[in-house]
């Protein structure tokens, strides 16, 4: 990978996100890690520099749970960089109780899907200026258990955290696949990476998961953030994926088939339109 490339990683100050930042930094790229806590972000930058021997690491501070903060981040990237080669939408969120963001969105669906949809929309012009750029959306095996509930997308009537989480992850995969088909000029590739279960904030320590799953099954499956980050690093940097788009990369860096529900284009197109309505934006006029 060319050393003058620029990568932006959300949730890049901890866990899988930080490990992904280290891996991409090893290629010589300029790496921007986004975090909401300034001291934690700056400490992460120092650690990534030490581990990668790459001094071109910077932090941008933003609380991406609000649309205004996403817009502010995009403005900062535009003024500071001008173009963007790699976007890794890494942030994930899980909670036992229904919460809403400052803008009124149910927080699990926002942090795991709507955020990535909106940030990608806002950064797409910068990605299209950098020929050969890549979008990597981090999902998980939960997408295979998801179902899009158009009657209650924000779980106002029936909130079950794992069900809402699985719906959000399925929505992210559907968005990734349909976006890859709409970006037909070959400038931007779209990938979905599945890190598996990791010992991170989304792993066994997160008490939002059912007790049996969290206490028995997840510890058996959980890997280190460094191992879990391999799929995202591969999707973001591998020359083997040149001229490939719209695929799911598993934890062993293999191209695998997503869940069947993720390939239903009718549902994906309907969800795209519903998402635009929720966010008040239009992504239809993508530069081909």
NUZALUM-527555 format. One line per field, with one value per residue (C-alpha): residue in one letter; x, y, z negated. Coordinates in steps of 0.25 Angstrom, whole numbers, m for minus. Layout:
% residues N
aa	c(a  ...) $
c1	c(X  ...) $
c2	c(Y  ...) $
c3	c(Z  ...) $
% end
This chain:
% residues 288
aa	c(x  x  x  x  x  x  x  x  x  x  x  x  x  x  x  x  x  x  x  x  x  x  x  x  x  x  x  x  x  x  x  x  x  x  x  x  x  x  x  x  x  x  x  x  x  x  x  x  x  x  x  x  x  x  x  x  x  x  x  x  x  x  x  x  x  x  x  x  x  x  x  x  x  x  x  x  x  x  x  x  x  x  x  x  x  x  x  x  x  x  x  x  x  x  x  x  x  x  x  x  x  x  x  x  x  x  x  x  x  x  x  x  x  x  x  x  x  x  x  x  x  x  x  x  x  x  x  x  x  x  x  x  x  x  x  x  x  x  x  x  x  x  x  x  x  x  x  x  x  x  x  x  x  x  x  x  x  x  x  x  x  x  x  x  x  x  x  x  x  x  x  x  x  x  x  x  x  x  x  x  x  x  x  x  x  x  x  x  x  x  x  x  x  x  x  x  x  x  x  x  x  x  x  x  x  x  x  x  x  x  x  x  x  x  x  x  x  x  x  x  x  x  x  x  x  x  x  x  x  x  x  x  x  x  x  x  x  x  x  x  x  x  x  x  x  x  x  x  x  x  x  x  x  x  x  x  x  x  x  x  x  x  x  x  x  x  x  x  x  x  x  x  x  x  x  x  x  x  x  x  x  x  x  x  x  x  x  x) $
c1	c(0  5  11  4  m10  m19  m28  m39  m43  m55  m54  m39  m35  m37  m40  m41  m41  m27  m22  m27  m20  m7  m8  m11  0  10  7  12  m1  m5  m15  m26  m32  m46  m50  m58  m49  m37  m27  m30  m29  m15  m10  m15  m8  5  3  0  13  21  16  16  29  20  19  8  m3  m13  m25  m39  m48  m63  m75  m81  m94  m99  m101  m95  m82  m81  m83  m72  m63  m65  m62  m49  m45  m48  m40  m29  m27  m35  m36  m38  m33  m38  m51  m52  m66  m62  m71  m80  m90  m98  m107  m117  m127  m133  m126  m127  m117  m117  m124  m135  m130  m130  m115  m112  m118  m111  m97  m97  m103  m109  m96  m88  m98  m98  m83  m80  m90  m83  m69  m72  m68  m54  m53  m57  m45  m35  m35  m35  m41  m48  m59  m59  m71  m69  m80  m81  m88  m100  m105  m108  m119  m125  m138  m142  m154  m160  m171  m162  m148  m144  m150  m160  m171  m162  m148  m139  m125  m119  m130  m128  m113  m115  m124  m114  m103  m111  m115  m100  m97  m109  m104  m90  m94  m104  m94  m84  m93  m97  m82  m79  m68  m57  m52  m57  m58  m67  m64  m70  m61  m65  m55  m62  m63  m52  m48  m52  m63  m73  m68  m71  m70  m82  m94  m104  m102  m110  m103  m101  m95  m87  m82  m80  m80  m73  m61  m59  m59  m53  m39  m30  m33  m20  m26  m40  m34  m28  m40  m42  m27  m27  m40  m33  m20  m18  m14  m21  m34  m31  m42  m51  m63  m76  m71  m70  m56  m56  m47  m37  m37  m45  m56  m69  m84  m92  m105  m116  m124  m113  m114  m129  m128  m143  m142  m128  m134  m146  m137  m128  m140  m145  m131  m131  m144  m139  m126  m132  m122  m122  m111  m118  m109  m96  m85  m84) $
c2	c(0  14  21  34  28  33  24  28  18  21  15  14  17  4  m11  m16  m2  2  m12  m8  5  m2  m11  0  8  m3  0  14  21  34  29  37  30  36  36  43  44  53  48  33  37  44  32  22  31  29  14  13  21  12  m1  2  12  21  35  39  36  47  47  54  56  54  48  41  38  52  56  70  64  55  67  74  62  62  77  75  63  72  84  75  65  68  53  40  26  17  18  8  8  1  6  m4  m2  m11  m8  m15  m4  4  18  29  38  53  53  44  31  18  16  2  4  17  13  0  5  19  25  17  20  35  36  29  38  50  45  39  51  50  35  37  47  37  26  12  16  6  6  m5  m7  m16  m25  m39  m52  m46  m41  m56  m55  m41  m38  m24  m20  m8  m6  m4  0  7  m3  7  m4  m16  m15  m27  m23  m35  m35  m20  m22  m33  m25  m13  m22  m28  m14  m11  m23  m20  m5  m9  m19  m9  2  m6  m8  7  11  6  15  6  17  12  m2  m6  m18  m24  m30  m40  m40  m51  m50  m42  m39  m24  m15  m23  m36  m45  m34  m27  m30  m27  m41  m53  m59  m73  m66  m56  m66  m79  m78  m65  m68  m80  m73  m59  m56  m44  m31  m32  m45  m40  m28  m36  m36  m21  m19  m29  m22  m8  m11  m25  m24  m37  m29  m19  m18  m26  m20  m24  m36  m41  m44  m53  m54  m63  m53  m61  m56  m63  m62  m53  m58  m60  m49  m39  m42  m38  m26  m23  m22  m14  m4  m2  0  10  18  17  21  33  38  35  43  54  51  46  36  33  42  35  39  27) $
c3	c(0  3  m9  m6  m7  m19  m27  m37  m48  m57  m71  m68  m82  m88  m86  m71  m66  m72  m67  m53  m54  m58  m46  m36  m42  m39  m24  m26  m24  m31  m41  m48  m60  m65  m79  m89  m101  m98  m108  m104  m89  m91  m99  m88  m78  m86  m87  m72  m69  m78  m72  m58  m57  m49  m54  m44  m54  m59  m67  m64  m76  m73  m80  m68  m75  m70  m56  m59  m64  m51  m43  m51  m49  m34  m33  m41  m31  m19  m24  m29  m18  m6  m1  m9  m4  m15  m24  m35  m42  m54  m65  m71  m83  m92  m104  m113  m113  m102  m101  m91  m85  m87  m73  m78  m71  m78  m82  m77  m63  m62  m67  m59  m46  m45  m49  m38  m28  m31  m32  m19  m12  m17  m14  m1  7  1  3  18  20  16  27  21  7  m2  m12  m22  m31  m43  m46  m53  m52  m59  m45  m42  m52  m49  m43  m38  m45  m37  m46  m58  m53  m66  m75  m82  m83  m86  m91  m92  m92  m84  m74  m72  m71  m61  m52  m52  m48  m37  m32  m32  m23  m14  m13  m9  2  8  7  14  26  27  27  41  46  39  30  17  12  0  m9  m21  m32  m42  m54  m61  m76  m83  m97  m96  m100  m91  m97  m109  m119  m113  m122  m111  m105  m111  m123  m116  m104  m111  m122  m115  m100  m97  m106  m98  m85  m89  m83  m85  m79  m70  m64  m63  m55  m44  m35  m36  m33  m21  m16  m17  m11  m4  11  13  12  23  32  23  16  8  1  m14  m20  m32  m43  m35  m24  m15  m5  m10  m7  m16  m22  m12  m18  m15  0  1  10  9  m6  m5  4  m4  m17  m9  m6  m21  m26  m17  m23  m37  m35  m26  m15  m1  4  17  26  24  34  42) $
% end
